Amino acid sequence: MNKLDQITVTIPTLNEEKNIGKCIDSVKKSGIKNIIVIDGGSSDKTIKILQTKKIKVIQTKKKGLGFQRSIGVKKTKTKYISLIDADMRTTKDSFVKMIKDLENANYAGVEARIKPSNKNLNYFDKSYQAIMEININKDGPRRMIGTPTLWRTKILKENNFRPTITAATDDTDVCYRAHKKGHVFGGSSGVVYHVHRSSFKQYFKKYLWYGKGDAQFVISHPERFFSILKHQLFNYPIKFSIISLIRFDFYPIPFMVMSGSLRFIGMNLESFNRIFGRRDKIYNT
């Protein structure tokens, strides 16, 4: 049996008319037949585009990323499940390499290497990619993987996404719970291309959103508060900056400081909203 037929790719969407068509086309070219898109209430042309792609589409209310991903996991019936986002583009051998790396090391899940799809990178794109090269694009075991990933479906079903996590860190929460049960994750040699956001405003919004997810994660796991704080106030501005200095890459340092600061601010804003009972605003990044 073709191993690629044992993979279901799940993609959450929210107003992704600019990305979703090319994303699905790239996944199909990679040899994947099982694709599930979980739309969280798009108001643009996303649904119309999906209706032309001959794939399974599940429409839900606007309840957030964790809710959408949890539905994708529940609907998956294959041995493996891949989680990618609409702004990602897979290659011919992305899934071939991921499934090979997962099986060879007996990981619970693996994370692909992220490369920019943009040919001409501006300052923000280059700086964001510098963080990817430091923090994501590496081999070996790790305690946490994000998107794009390939999982053993059984393990992900046993540790499914929490619908209460509406922003980023949905994957942090899943991995933390699975790791406590003894599961280990790893990096993969498979490559997935990412359509970067390319503007200060978009990255500003993105890292505030990460901070929002950090707050939601800490609410569920208060024992991880200082670890999250360390990631925001040490890893980004200090650790990543020192690694960049060693590599003689000075340009991303201001971006790294900004990113960690925005995550910290976003976490505090979300905490403030929770304390005063403000309604959770679901938005795409």
Order of alpha helices (4+ residues) and beta strands (2+ residues): beta-alpha-beta-alpha-beta-alpha-beta-beta-alpha-beta-alpha-beta-beta-alpha-alpha-beta-alpha-alpha-alpha-alpha
